[in-house]
Amino acid sequence: MQTNFTAAQLANPDIAASEQILRSCVHCGFCTATCPTYALLGDELDSPRGRIYLIKDMLENDRPATAEVVKHVDRCLSCLSCMTTCPSGVNYMHLVDHARHHIEATYRRPWADRALRRVLAAVLPSPALFRLALRAAALGQPFSRYLPTRLRAMLALAPARLPAPSPVSRPQIFPATGPRLRRVAILAGCAQQVLAPQINEATVRLLTRHGCEVVVANGGGCCGALTHHLGQGGHDAARANILAWQREIASGGLDAIVMNASGCGTMVKDYGFMFRNDPQLAAPAAQVSALAQDITELMASIGLRPSALTPSQRVAYHSACSLQHGQKITNEPKQLLKQAGFTVLDVPEGHLCCGSAGTYNLLQPEIAGKLRDRKVMNIKSTAPDLIAAGNIGCLTQIASGTQLPVVHTVELLDWATGGPKPAALG
């Protein structure tokens, strides 16, 4: 794609990076075939190619975002399916993130939209505030019919009962069972530790059982993805994690930094790019990104212990977009589940998003609902006993559309190697 940025514009490192991304696009349109919003809406401007044209025009002419640009960029899930399909290697993720930050800086949204986005950016990354909000949501559910569509969608996703906070999420060290083979840090996360603390608990059991000393670093927290993809920063949260893990690297060394929420994993693996122009954090951020691994990525390299049970369950494996498209991890989770003894079923249209996409199902509930229903229909066509996925957003979204048990992949691996049976399986 030909670009016409001025030398003054290209002096801005963010513009320079986006210009290189734009120049790599050859207009081929392969991305339209796998874009969920284009598949649903059939509008070229709701495809990656269409959004690229809108973003190019906005950035190249150095103009504030218009309502049309905002509408179509907001409809993007950031599922990154287009990046898997693209033969030219267009880094759409960095381009659309730049566009979102430009929108936030130059466009004044309606007050209700601004208020909702600010609330989400403040509440979701904070476990304490998120827990309080979910309790309030449970009280408000009987009155949901009187609320606007977005608020109804938020209440519908709120669980009827919240699990108690888990001590596993507090800063501490869990010793390896038997000889220590590796020392790893895990990200306790934000929303996940409130909605499903059993995932972190299963992760710690699985890792320590396989010879890993597990560190929950003091000072770590939300990965920053939620606010970053809202165009509201994310750098402060990322910086806190980098510094927390750097202290652990300096004190005892780390062989890996383990993520059990694939959205967080994609974000942490991008810290090096986020801080590439920061003279103090560029090298530490790049080191953190290099150490980051999804839990299934690490377990595949360690090797799974022989299964302690002979499961007969048929598992429909939903490959989270941030795992298969963002991190290019596709085979490891399925192979581990097969090694554990489960029958793993491939879901038709597995490349399409379930509609969760961070805060997307809260901000675009109608499109998200259609994608969820399409995903659930494809899952049910495989006649599974249960559903497994590697991202808390996907688990929550899919569970809202089916009565089938929905569990994290790590819960099944933990169970198969000596841990407790996941509660969702009864």
C-alpha positions as CSV (number, residue, x, y, z in Angstrom):
1,M,0.0,0.0,0.0
2,Q,1.4,3.4,-1.0
3,T,1.6,5.9,1.9
4,N,2.1,9.7,1.9
5,F,3.2,10.5,5.5
6,T,5.4,13.6,5.9
7,A,8.9,13.5,7.3
8,A,7.6,15.3,10.4
9,Q,4.9,12.7,10.9
10,L,7.4,9.9,10.6
11,A,9.5,11.4,13.3
12,N,6.8,10.1,15.7
13,P,7.8,6.5,16.4
14,D,4.1,5.3,16.6
15,I,3.3,6.8,13.2
16,A,6.5,5.3,11.8
17,A,5.6,1.9,13.0
18,S,2.0,2.2,11.6
19,E,3.4,3.4,8.3
20,Q,5.5,0.3,7.9
21,I,2.4,-1.9,8.7
22,L,0.3,0.0,6.1
23,R,3.0,-0.4,3.4
24,S,3.0,-4.2,3.9
25,C,-0.7,-4.5,3.0
26,V,-1.3,-5.5,-0.6
27,H,-5.1,-5.2,-0.6
28,C,-5.5,-8.9,-1.4
29,G,-8.7,-9.3,0.8
30,F,-7.8,-12.7,2.2
31,C,-8.6,-11.2,5.6
32,T,-12.2,-10.7,4.7
33,A,-12.8,-14.5,4.5
34,T,-11.9,-15.0,8.2
35,C,-13.1,-11.8,9.8
36,P,-16.1,-12.5,12.1
37,T,-17.7,-9.0,11.8
38,Y,-17.4,-9.2,8.0
39,A,-18.9,-12.7,8.0
40,L,-21.9,-11.3,10.1
41,L,-22.4,-7.9,8.6
42,G,-21.0,-8.1,5.1
43,D,-19.8,-4.5,5.1
44,E,-16.3,-3.9,3.7
45,L,-15.7,-1.3,6.4
46,D,-16.3,-4.0,9.0
47,S,-13.4,-6.1,7.5
48,P,-9.7,-5.6,8.3
49,R,-9.0,-4.3,4.8
50,G,-11.8,-1.7,5.2
51,R,-10.6,-0.6,8.6
52,I,-7.1,-0.3,7.3
53,Y,-8.3,2.2,4.7
54,L,-10.1,4.2,7.3
55,I,-7.1,4.2,9.7
56,K,-4.7,5.1,6.9
57,D,-6.8,8.1,5.9
58,M,-7.2,9.2,9.5
59,L,-3.5,9.0,10.4
60,E,-2.0,10.1,7.1
61,N,-4.1,13.3,7.1
62,D,-3.5,13.8,10.8
63,R,-7.2,14.4,11.4
64,P,-9.4,13.6,14.4
65,A,-11.4,10.4,14.3
66,T,-14.8,10.7,12.8
67,A,-18.0,9.0,14.0
68,E,-17.8,6.6,11.0
69,V,-14.2,5.6,11.8
70,V,-15.1,5.1,15.5
71,K,-18.1,2.9,14.6
72,H,-16.1,0.5,12.5
73,V,-13.0,0.4,14.6
74,D,-15.1,-0.2,17.7
75,R,-16.7,-3.2,15.9
76,C,-13.3,-4.8,15.5
77,L,-12.9,-7.7,18.0
78,S,-9.1,-7.6,17.8
79,C,-9.4,-11.4,17.4
80,L,-6.4,-11.3,15.0
81,S,-7.8,-14.0,12.7
82,C,-6.8,-11.6,9.9
83,M,-3.2,-11.9,10.9
84,T,-3.3,-15.7,10.7
85,T,-4.8,-15.4,7.2
86,C,-2.7,-12.5,5.8
87,P,0.0,-13.7,3.4
88,S,1.9,-10.4,3.7
89,G,2.4,-10.4,7.5
90,V,0.4,-7.3,8.2
91,N,0.6,-6.6,11.9
92,Y,-3.0,-5.5,12.2
93,M,-2.8,-5.8,16.0
94,H,-0.4,-2.9,16.4
95,L,-2.2,-0.8,13.8
96,V,-5.7,-1.1,15.3
97,D,-4.2,-0.5,18.8
98,H,-2.6,2.7,17.5
99,A,-6.0,3.7,16.0
100,R,-7.8,3.2,19.3
101,H,-5.4,5.4,21.1
102,H,-5.8,8.1,18.4
103,I,-9.5,7.8,18.7
104,E,-9.4,8.2,22.5
105,A,-7.2,11.3,22.1
106,T,-9.2,13.0,19.3
107,Y,-12.8,11.9,19.5
108,R,-15.4,12.9,22.1
109,R,-17.8,10.0,22.6
110,P,-21.4,10.5,23.8
111,W,-21.3,10.9,27.6
112,A,-22.9,7.5,28.3
113,D,-20.3,5.7,26.2
114,R,-17.5,7.7,27.9
115,A,-18.8,6.9,31.3
116,L,-19.2,3.2,30.6
117,R,-15.7,2.9,29.2
118,R,-14.2,4.7,32.1
119,V,-16.0,2.5,34.6
120,L,-14.8,-0.7,32.8
121,A,-11.2,0.6,32.7
122,A,-11.3,1.3,36.4
123,V,-13.3,-1.7,37.7
124,L,-12.2,-4.7,35.6
125,P,-8.4,-4.5,36.3
126,S,-9.1,-4.2,40.1
127,P,-10.1,-7.5,41.8
128,A,-11.6,-5.6,44.8
129,L,-13.7,-3.2,42.7
130,F,-14.7,-6.0,40.3
131,R,-15.9,-8.2,43.1
132,L,-17.9,-5.3,44.5
133,A,-19.4,-4.6,41.1
134,L,-20.4,-8.2,40.6
135,R,-22.2,-8.2,44.0
136,A,-24.1,-5.1,43.0
137,A,-24.9,-6.6,39.6
138,A,-26.5,-9.7,41.3
139,L,-28.8,-7.3,43.2
140,G,-29.7,-5.5,40.0
141,Q,-30.5,-8.6,37.9
142,P,-34.2,-8.6,38.7
143,F,-34.5,-5.1,37.3
144,S,-32.4,-5.7,34.1
145,R,-35.5,-5.5,31.8
146,Y,-35.7,-1.8,32.5
147,L,-32.0,-1.1,31.7
148,P,-30.3,-0.1,28.4
149,T,-29.0,-2.9,26.2
150,R,-25.4,-2.6,27.3
151,L,-26.2,-2.7,31.0
152,R,-28.5,-5.7,30.4
153,A,-25.6,-7.5,28.8
154,M,-23.4,-6.7,31.7
155,L,-25.9,-8.0,34.2
156,A,-26.5,-11.2,32.1
157,L,-22.8,-12.1,32.3
158,A,-22.6,-11.6,36.1
159,P,-22.6,-14.9,38.0
160,A,-25.3,-15.6,40.5
161,R,-22.8,-16.5,43.1
162,L,-19.1,-15.5,43.5
163,P,-16.4,-18.0,44.7
164,A,-14.5,-16.9,47.7
165,P,-11.1,-15.2,47.1
166,S,-8.3,-17.7,46.8
167,P,-5.1,-17.4,48.8
168,V,-3.2,-18.6,45.8
169,S,-3.5,-15.1,44.2
170,R,-1.5,-13.4,47.0
171,P,2.3,-12.9,46.5
172,Q,4.1,-16.0,47.7
173,I,6.3,-18.9,46.5
174,F,5.0,-22.5,46.1
175,P,7.8,-25.1,46.3
176,A,8.1,-27.8,43.7
177,T,7.0,-31.3,44.6
178,G,10.2,-33.3,44.5
179,P,13.4,-32.0,42.9
180,R,13.0,-28.4,41.5
181,L,13.5,-28.5,37.8
182,R,12.4,-25.0,36.9
183,R,11.5,-21.7,38.6
184,V,8.6,-19.9,37.1
185,A,6.3,-16.9,37.8
186,I,2.6,-16.9,37.2
187,L,0.4,-13.9,36.6
188,A,-2.4,-13.9,39.1
189,G,-4.4,-11.6,36.8
190,C,-7.5,-9.5,37.6
191,A,-11.0,-10.6,36.4
192,Q,-10.0,-14.3,36.4
193,Q,-9.0,-14.5,40.0
194,V,-12.5,-13.1,40.9
195,L,-14.6,-15.1,38.5
196,A,-12.7,-18.4,38.5
197,P,-9.9,-18.6,41.2
198,Q,-9.8,-22.4,40.7
199,I,-7.9,-21.8,37.5
200,N,-4.9,-20.3,39.3
201,E,-5.2,-23.1,41.9
202,A,-5.1,-25.8,39.2
203,T,-2.2,-24.1,37.5
204,V,-0.1,-24.0,40.7
205,R,-0.9,-27.7,41.5
206,L,0.0,-28.7,37.9
207,L,3.2,-26.8,37.8
208,T,4.5,-27.9,41.3
209,R,3.6,-31.5,40.5
210,H,5.8,-31.3,37.5
211,G,8.9,-29.9,39.3
212,C,8.3,-26.2,39.1
213,E,8.8,-23.7,41.9
214,V,6.0,-21.2,41.3
215,V,6.3,-17.5,42.2
216,V,3.4,-15.0,42.5
217,A,5.5,-11.8,42.4
218,N,4.8,-9.0,44.7
219,G,3.7,-5.9,42.8
220,G,2.3,-7.8,39.8
221,G,-1.3,-7.6,38.8
222,C,-3.5,-6.9,35.7
223,C,-1.5,-7.3,32.4
224,G,-3.0,-4.0,31.1
225,A,-4.8,-5.5,28.1
226,L,-8.3,-4.3,29.0
227,T,-7.3,-0.7,29.2
228,H,-4.9,-0.9,26.3
229,H,-7.5,-2.2,23.9
230,L,-9.9,0.5,25.1
231,G,-7.4,3.0,24.0
232,Q,-6.8,4.2,27.5
233,G,-3.2,3.2,28.1
234,G,-2.3,-0.1,29.9
235,H,1.3,1.0,30.2
236,D,1.2,1.6,34.0
237,A,-0.1,-2.0,34.7
238,A,2.5,-3.4,32.2
239,R,5.3,-1.4,33.9
240,A,4.3,-2.7,37.3
241,N,4.5,-6.3,36.1
242,I,7.8,-5.8,34.4
243,L,9.4,-4.3,37.5
244,A,7.9,-7.1,39.7
245,W,9.2,-9.9,37.5
246,Q,12.6,-8.1,37.1
247,R,13.0,-8.3,40.9
248,E,12.3,-12.0,40.8
249,I,14.8,-12.5,37.9
250,A,17.4,-10.6,39.9
251,S,16.8,-12.5,43.2
252,G,16.4,-16.1,42.1
253,G,16.1,-16.2,38.3
254,L,13.1,-17.2,36.2
255,D,12.9,-19.9,33.6
256,A,9.5,-18.7,32.4
257,I,6.6,-16.3,33.1
258,V,3.4,-18.4,32.8
259,M,0.0,-17.2,31.7
260,N,-3.2,-19.1,32.0
261,A,-5.4,-16.5,30.4
262,S,-4.4,-16.3,26.7
263,G,-5.4,-12.6,26.4
264,C,-2.9,-11.8,29.1
265,G,-0.3,-13.9,27.3
266,T,-0.7,-12.1,24.0
267,M,-0.4,-8.8,25.9
268,V,2.7,-9.7,27.9
269,K,4.4,-11.1,24.9
270,D,4.0,-7.6,23.3
271,Y,5.6,-5.7,26.2
272,G,8.8,-5.5,24.3
273,F,7.1,-3.6,21.5
274,M,5.1,-1.4,23.9
275,F,8.3,-0.2,25.6
276,R,10.6,-0.3,22.6
277,N,11.2,3.5,22.8
278,D,11.6,3.6,26.6
279,P,15.3,3.8,27.4
280,Q,14.9,2.4,30.9
281,L,12.3,-0.3,30.2
282,A,13.1,-1.4,26.6
283,A,15.5,-4.2,27.6
284,P,13.6,-5.4,30.7
285,A,10.3,-5.4,28.8
286,A,11.9,-7.4,25.9
287,Q,13.3,-9.9,28.5
288,V,9.9,-10.4,30.1
289,S,8.3,-10.9,26.7
290,A,10.9,-13.5,25.8
291,L,10.1,-15.4,29.0
292,A,6.3,-15.3,28.7
293,Q,4.7,-18.6,27.9
294,D,1.1,-19.9,27.9
295,I,0.6,-22.7,30.4
296,T,0.1,-25.3,27.6
297,E,3.2,-24.0,25.9
298,L,5.3,-24.7,29.0
299,M,3.6,-28.0,29.8
300,A,4.3,-29.3,26.3
301,S,8.0,-28.5,26.8
302,I,8.1,-30.2,30.3
303,G,6.1,-33.2,29.3
304,L,2.9,-34.3,31.0
305,R,3.0,-37.0,33.6
306,P,1.0,-40.2,32.8
307,S,-2.7,-39.7,33.5
308,A,-3.9,-40.7,36.9
309,L,-7.4,-41.6,35.5
310,T,-9.0,-43.0,32.4
311,P,-11.4,-40.2,31.3
312,S,-14.0,-41.1,28.8
313,Q,-15.2,-37.5,28.2
314,R,-15.5,-36.0,24.7
315,V,-14.0,-32.5,24.9
316,A,-14.9,-29.8,22.4
317,Y,-11.8,-27.7,22.5
318,H,-12.4,-24.0,21.8
319,S,-9.2,-22.3,20.6
320,A,-9.2,-18.8,22.0
321,C,-8.4,-16.2,19.4
322,S,-5.6,-14.7,21.6
323,L,-4.1,-18.2,21.7
324,Q,-4.4,-19.4,18.2
325,H,-4.1,-16.0,16.4
326,G,-2.3,-13.8,18.9
327,Q,0.3,-16.4,20.1
328,K,0.1,-19.0,17.2
329,I,-0.4,-21.8,19.8
330,T,-2.8,-24.3,18.2
331,N,-1.6,-27.9,18.7
332,E,-0.2,-28.0,22.2
333,P,-3.5,-27.7,24.2
334,K,-5.1,-30.4,22.1
335,Q,-2.1,-32.7,22.3
336,L,-1.9,-32.4,26.1
337,L,-5.6,-33.1,26.4
338,K,-5.2,-36.2,24.3
339,Q,-2.2,-37.3,26.3
340,A,-4.3,-36.9,29.4
341,G,-6.8,-39.4,27.9
342,F,-9.6,-37.2,26.7
343,T,-11.2,-37.5,23.3
344,V,-10.6,-34.0,21.7
345,L,-13.1,-32.8,19.2
346,D,-12.3,-30.0,16.6
347,V,-15.0,-27.4,16.5
348,P,-16.2,-26.3,13.0
349,E,-15.3,-22.7,12.2
350,G,-12.8,-22.9,15.0
351,H,-11.0,-19.8,13.6
352,L,-14.0,-17.5,14.4
353,C,-14.3,-15.6,17.6
354,C,-16.9,-16.4,20.3
355,G,-17.6,-12.7,20.8
356,S,-16.0,-12.2,24.2
357,A,-12.8,-10.3,23.1
358,G,-12.1,-8.5,26.4
359,T,-14.8,-5.9,26.9
360,Y,-16.3,-6.4,23.5
361,N,-19.3,-8.5,24.7
362,L,-20.1,-5.6,27.1
363,L,-19.7,-2.8,24.5
364,Q,-21.1,-4.6,21.4
365,P,-23.5,-7.0,23.0
366,E,-25.6,-7.6,19.8
367,I,-22.7,-8.7,17.6
368,A,-21.2,-10.6,20.5
369,G,-24.4,-12.4,21.1
370,K,-24.7,-13.5,17.5
371,L,-21.1,-14.7,17.5
372,R,-21.6,-16.6,20.8
373,D,-24.7,-18.4,19.4
374,R,-22.8,-19.3,16.3
375,K,-20.0,-20.7,18.3
376,V,-22.3,-22.7,20.6
377,M,-24.1,-24.1,17.6
378,N,-20.8,-25.3,16.1
379,I,-19.7,-26.7,19.4
380,K,-22.9,-28.7,19.9
381,S,-22.6,-30.1,16.4
382,T,-19.7,-32.2,17.8
383,A,-21.8,-33.8,20.5
384,P,-19.4,-33.1,23.3
385,D,-19.6,-33.9,27.0
386,L,-17.8,-30.7,28.0
387,I,-16.1,-27.7,26.5
388,A,-12.5,-26.6,27.3
389,A,-10.8,-23.3,26.5
390,G,-7.7,-21.4,27.7
391,N,-9.1,-17.9,28.3
392,I,-11.5,-16.7,31.0
393,G,-13.3,-14.4,28.6
394,C,-14.2,-17.3,26.3
395,L,-15.2,-19.5,29.2
396,T,-17.6,-16.8,30.5
397,Q,-19.0,-16.0,27.1
398,I,-19.6,-19.6,26.0
399,A,-21.1,-20.6,29.3
400,S,-23.7,-17.9,29.0
401,G,-25.1,-19.7,25.9
402,T,-25.1,-23.3,26.9
403,Q,-25.8,-25.7,29.7
404,L,-22.7,-27.9,28.8
405,P,-19.9,-27.8,31.4
406,V,-17.2,-25.2,30.4
407,V,-13.8,-25.6,32.0
408,H,-10.2,-24.3,31.6
409,T,-7.8,-26.6,29.8
410,V,-5.5,-26.5,32.9
411,E,-8.3,-27.8,35.1
412,L,-8.5,-31.0,33.0
413,L,-4.7,-31.4,32.9
414,D,-4.6,-31.0,36.7
415,W,-7.3,-33.5,37.2
416,A,-5.7,-36.0,34.9
417,T,-2.4,-35.9,36.7
418,G,-3.7,-36.2,40.3
419,G,-5.7,-33.0,41.1
420,P,-9.3,-32.7,42.0
421,K,-12.2,-33.1,39.6
422,P,-13.3,-29.7,38.2
423,A,-16.3,-28.5,40.1
424,A,-18.1,-27.7,36.8
425,L,-18.1,-31.5,36.0
426,G,-20.2,-32.2,39.0
